[in-house]
Amino acid sequence: MKLSLLYISVGIFSVLMQTTILHLLPFGFIVPDLALVLCVYWGLHHPTVGAVLGSFILGYSVDVFSSPPLLGLNTFAMSLVFLTVYLSSRFIWIHNPLLSAPVVFLASWVKSAALIMAWTLFLTVDSVWVVVLKLIFLEALVAAVMAPVVFFLLRRGQNYLEEASNPL
């Protein structure tokens, strides 16, 4: 129960940071996808039904707070990222926070590909693909750089809660 509360609070914090505060910084056009980092963490370390539901709710929360032109794009993308990370984690064991950075980088590209496919299917977009791909690369890079720190903090919080509930 305490672990669920930790994940819920980190999820709320990441959505609020991603959709509000980080846009006010001088580099506000490059916002790290903190919700994606949490989704990848769940896919690698906690592949449960609760994590699937959490990824869905996390994507929906990003949709609601960022008000995209089509509601449900981030929900679809986060669910697809979780599925991709979960399926790949069955073949690749990653327990080092530094090795999580490439997984987050690739997951960011999976999310971006899903968003681009949905945009081309449902929305008309002018030829801005060069700028979009550059921003996707920069956001993926920033999220990958932040991933080891976030993974370390989540793992540390989880270990703290496990030690507190299992005293010797």
ZIVENMO-V285516 format. One record per residue. N is the residue number from 0. RES is the residue in one letter. PHI is phi in degrees with one decimal (* if undefined). NEAR is the number of other C-alpha atoms within 10 Angstrom. Layout:
# ZIVENMO-V285516
n->{N:N}
res->{RES:RES}
phi->{PHI:PHI}
near->{NEAR:NEAR}
This chain:
# ZIVENMO-V285516
n->{0:1:2:3:4:5:6:7:8:9:10:11:12:13:14:15:16:17:18:19:20:21:22:23:24:25:26:27:28:29:30:31:32:33:34:35:36:37:38:39:40:41:42:43:44:45:46:47:48:49:50:51:52:53:54:55:56:57:58:59:60:61:62:63:64:65:66:67:68:69:70:71:72:73:74:75:76:77:78:79:80:81:82:83:84:85:86:87:88:89:90:91:92:93:94:95:96:97:98:99:100:101:102:103:104:105:106:107:108:109:110:111:112:113:114:115:116:117:118:119:120:121:122:123:124:125:126:127:128:129:130:131:132:133:134:135:136:137:138:139:140:141:142:143:144:145:146:147:148:149:150:151:152:153:154:155:156:157:158:159:160:161:162:163:164:165:166:167}
res->{M:K:L:S:L:L:Y:I:S:V:G:I:F:S:V:L:M:Q:T:T:I:L:H:L:L:P:F:G:F:I:V:P:D:L:A:L:V:L:C:V:Y:W:G:L:H:H:P:T:V:G:A:V:L:G:S:F:I:L:G:Y:S:V:D:V:F:S:S:P:P:L:L:G:L:N:T:F:A:M:S:L:V:F:L:T:V:Y:L:S:S:R:F:I:W:I:H:N:P:L:L:S:A:P:V:V:F:L:A:S:W:V:K:S:A:A:L:I:M:A:W:T:L:F:L:T:V:D:S:V:W:V:V:V:L:K:L:I:F:L:E:A:L:V:A:A:V:M:A:P:V:V:F:F:L:L:R:R:G:Q:N:Y:L:E:E:A:S:N:P:L}
phi->{*:-66.3:-65.9:-63.5:-64.9:-61.7:-66.7:-64.9:-67.0:-66.3:-64.2:-63.7:-61.1:-67.8:-66.6:-64.3:-63.9:-68.7:-97.2:-127.7:-66.5:-66.9:-75.4:-85.7:-71.9:-59.8:-99.4:-61.4:-79.1:-110.7:-113.3:-66.7:-87.1:-68.1:-65.7:-65.3:-61.9:-65.5:-63.1:-66.5:-59.3:-61.9:-65.2:-83.0:-110.2:-140.5:-78.8:-121.0:-64.3:-62.1:-70.0:-63.0:-63.3:-62.9:-64.7:-62.6:-66.0:-62.9:-63.4:-66.5:-64.8:-63.0:-61.7:-67.2:-79.1:-95.7:45.1:-73.9:-66.9:-133.1:-69.0:111.9:-65.7:-69.8:-61.6:-62.0:-66.8:-66.4:-64.4:-67.0:-63.0:-59.5:-61.9:-64.9:-66.8:-62.3:-65.9:-73.7:-71.5:-73.8:-110.4:-121.4:-96.0:-125.4:-119.5:-93.1:-60.0:-70.1:-77.4:-75.3:-59.9:-63.6:-66.7:-65.9:-61.1:-68.3:-64.7:-64.5:-70.4:-64.0:-62.1:-64.9:-64.0:-64.8:-66.5:-65.2:-62.5:-66.6:-61.3:-70.5:-79.5:-110.4:-127.0:-93.0:-124.7:-71.1:-79.6:-116.8:-66.4:-65.0:-66.8:-63.4:-65.7:-65.9:-66.3:-62.0:-62.1:-65.8:-66.7:-65.4:-65.9:-65.9:-64.6:-67.3:-69.0:-80.0:-58.3:-59.6:-67.6:-65.4:-62.4:-61.9:-66.6:-65.7:-64.5:-65.4:-63.0:-65.2:-62.7:-62.2:-67.2:-68.2:-67.4:-68.4:-87.0:-122.7:-72.4:-74.8}
near->{6:11:15:13:10:14:18:14:12:17:22:15:13:21:23:18:17:19:20:14:12:16:15:11:11:8:9:12:13:19:22:25:24:24:25:30:26:25:27:29:25:21:24:22:16:14:19:12:9:12:21:20:12:22:30:21:17:26:23:21:21:25:20:15:13:16:12:12:11:12:14:19:21:27:20:18:25:31:22:18:26:27:18:17:24:22:14:14:17:11:8:11:11:13:12:11:16:17:14:23:23:17:21:29:21:17:26:27:18:18:24:20:14:18:17:18:13:16:15:10:10:11:12:8:11:6:8:8:11:9:10:13:14:11:15:19:17:16:20:27:21:19:26:27:18:19:29:20:15:19:22:14:13:18:16:12:15:17:13:13:15:13:11:10:10:8:6:5}
